[in-house]
Amino acid sequence: MTTLTPRRRTAAALGLTALVTAGITTTLSGSAEAVPTVQRSCATNVVSTLAQNGWTSMGLTATVKNGTAPRQVIAQLSSDAGVAPNAEIRVGYSVDGGPVREGVYGPANFANHTDFWETRTTMAVLPLGAGTHTVQAFWRISGATGTNGVLNVRCFTLESRTS
């Protein structure tokens, strides 16, 4: 049988305390989701719009809680998209029910015409104040009257606080 010296007993006690604390913390807090439910929105239905309709909701809304500090929030938008020749799909965002802002937080050109639909993704950085904010994604067709665009299987996420 090995006798522990005072130094080894202290080290063993500290190690045991650290393991117990880590176990309790993990049990109580669990793991954090990369993108909590309120910070993401997806839709699988097909939507279309015409140039003359102007801004149209994508049906995607997400909310972030910035706590007591203003933060730079990352918005990511992705969709399968198709648009008529000589037209493009433009995106914009409405914060807390305000006007749609195009090209303010990031790129606005989401898709140009191609022979086949393609998956498109864009990222924007929104400077948002302290508190809770809701952001909604919008789209419009830039082109002659009658030109159209189509979106399918689209997702929108907001990333703010990571803990």
C-alpha positions as CSV (number, residue, x, y, z in Angstrom):
1,M,0.0,0.0,0.0
2,T,1.4,3.4,-1.0
3,T,1.2,6.2,1.5
4,L,0.3,9.6,0.0
5,T,2.5,12.5,1.0
6,P,0.7,15.8,1.9
7,R,1.6,17.2,-1.5
8,R,0.2,14.2,-3.4
9,R,-3.0,14.2,-1.2
10,T,-3.5,17.9,-2.1
11,A,-2.9,17.2,-5.8
12,A,-5.4,14.2,-5.7
13,A,-8.0,16.3,-3.9
14,L,-7.7,19.1,-6.5
15,G,-7.9,16.7,-9.4
16,L,-11.0,15.0,-7.9
17,T,-12.6,18.4,-7.3
18,A,-11.9,19.5,-10.9
19,L,-13.5,16.2,-12.3
20,V,-16.6,16.6,-10.1
21,T,-17.0,20.2,-11.1
22,A,-16.6,19.4,-14.8
23,G,-19.2,16.6,-14.5
24,I,-21.7,18.8,-12.7
25,T,-21.2,21.7,-15.2
26,T,-21.7,19.3,-18.2
27,T,-24.8,17.7,-16.6
28,L,-26.4,21.0,-15.8
29,S,-25.6,23.0,-18.9
30,G,-25.6,20.3,-21.6
31,S,-24.2,21.2,-25.0
32,A,-25.0,24.4,-26.8
33,E,-26.7,24.3,-30.2
34,A,-24.8,25.9,-33.1
35,V,-28.0,27.7,-34.2
36,P,-30.9,27.7,-31.6
37,T,-34.4,27.2,-33.0
38,V,-35.4,30.9,-32.9
39,Q,-32.3,31.9,-34.8
40,R,-33.2,29.7,-37.9
41,S,-36.0,29.4,-40.4
42,C,-36.4,27.1,-43.4
43,A,-39.2,26.5,-45.9
44,T,-39.6,23.9,-48.6
45,N,-42.4,25.2,-50.6
46,V,-41.9,26.8,-54.1
47,V,-42.5,30.5,-54.2
48,S,-42.3,32.9,-57.2
49,T,-42.6,36.6,-57.8
50,L,-42.6,39.0,-60.7
51,A,-40.6,42.2,-61.1
52,Q,-43.6,44.4,-60.8
53,N,-44.4,43.0,-57.3
54,G,-41.4,44.7,-55.6
55,W,-40.2,43.4,-52.3
56,T,-41.8,40.1,-51.3
57,S,-41.3,38.2,-48.0
58,M,-39.4,34.9,-48.4
59,G,-41.4,33.6,-45.5
60,L,-38.2,33.4,-43.4
61,T,-37.9,35.1,-40.0
62,A,-35.4,34.6,-37.3
63,T,-34.8,36.2,-33.9
64,V,-31.6,36.9,-31.9
65,K,-31.1,38.0,-28.3
66,N,-28.1,40.3,-28.0
67,G,-28.3,40.7,-24.2
68,T,-27.2,44.1,-22.9
69,A,-24.7,44.9,-25.6
70,P,-24.9,45.8,-29.3
71,R,-23.5,43.1,-31.6
72,Q,-22.6,42.4,-35.2
73,V,-25.0,39.6,-36.2
74,I,-24.3,37.3,-39.1
75,A,-27.2,36.5,-41.4
76,Q,-26.9,33.6,-43.8
77,L,-29.4,33.0,-46.6
78,S,-29.5,30.0,-48.9
79,S,-32.0,28.7,-51.5
80,D,-32.3,26.9,-54.8
81,A,-33.1,29.7,-57.2
82,G,-34.0,30.3,-60.8
83,V,-34.6,33.6,-62.6
84,A,-35.7,34.7,-66.1
85,P,-33.2,35.9,-68.7
86,N,-32.2,39.5,-68.4
87,A,-33.3,39.6,-64.7
88,E,-31.7,39.0,-61.3
89,I,-32.9,38.1,-57.8
90,R,-32.1,40.8,-55.2
91,V,-32.3,40.3,-51.4
92,G,-32.8,42.6,-48.5
93,Y,-33.6,42.5,-44.8
94,S,-36.2,44.0,-42.5
95,V,-35.1,44.5,-38.9
96,D,-37.8,44.7,-36.3
97,G,-40.5,45.4,-38.9
98,G,-38.7,48.3,-40.4
99,P,-38.2,49.0,-44.1
100,V,-36.4,46.5,-46.3
101,R,-32.8,47.5,-46.7
102,E,-31.0,46.3,-49.8
103,G,-27.2,46.3,-50.1
104,V,-26.7,47.8,-46.7
105,Y,-25.6,44.8,-44.7
106,G,-24.1,42.7,-47.4
107,P,-24.4,41.7,-51.1
108,A,-27.8,42.2,-52.6
109,N,-27.5,40.3,-55.9
110,F,-28.6,36.8,-55.1
111,A,-29.0,35.2,-58.5
112,N,-28.6,35.9,-62.2
113,H,-30.1,33.8,-65.0
114,T,-28.6,30.5,-65.7
115,D,-29.9,27.6,-67.8
116,F,-30.6,25.6,-64.7
117,W,-31.5,26.4,-61.1
118,E,-28.6,26.7,-58.7
119,T,-28.2,26.7,-55.0
120,R,-27.3,30.3,-53.9
121,T,-26.0,31.5,-50.6
122,T,-25.2,34.9,-49.2
123,M,-24.0,36.4,-46.0
124,A,-24.7,39.8,-44.4
125,V,-23.5,41.4,-41.3
126,L,-26.1,43.4,-39.4
127,P,-25.1,45.8,-36.6
128,L,-27.9,45.4,-34.1
129,G,-28.3,47.1,-30.7
130,A,-28.8,45.5,-27.3
131,G,-31.9,43.4,-26.7
132,T,-34.0,41.1,-28.9
133,H,-34.3,41.6,-32.6
134,T,-36.3,39.9,-35.4
135,V,-35.0,39.9,-38.9
136,Q,-37.0,38.9,-42.0
137,A,-35.6,38.1,-45.4
138,F,-37.1,39.6,-48.5
139,W,-36.5,39.3,-52.3
140,R,-37.4,41.1,-55.5
141,I,-36.8,40.7,-59.2
142,S,-34.8,43.3,-60.9
143,G,-35.8,43.2,-64.5
144,A,-38.5,44.2,-67.0
145,T,-42.2,44.0,-66.1
146,G,-43.3,40.3,-66.4
147,T,-39.9,38.8,-65.6
148,N,-40.0,36.3,-62.8
149,G,-37.9,34.4,-60.3
150,V,-38.5,31.2,-58.3
151,L,-37.1,30.0,-55.0
152,N,-37.4,26.6,-53.4
153,V,-36.0,24.9,-50.2
154,R,-34.7,28.1,-48.6
155,C,-33.1,28.6,-45.2
156,F,-32.2,31.7,-43.1
157,T,-30.0,31.8,-40.0
158,L,-28.9,34.5,-37.6
159,E,-25.8,34.1,-35.4
160,S,-25.1,36.5,-32.6
161,R,-24.0,35.4,-29.1
162,T,-22.3,32.1,-29.0
163,S,-22.7,31.3,-25.3
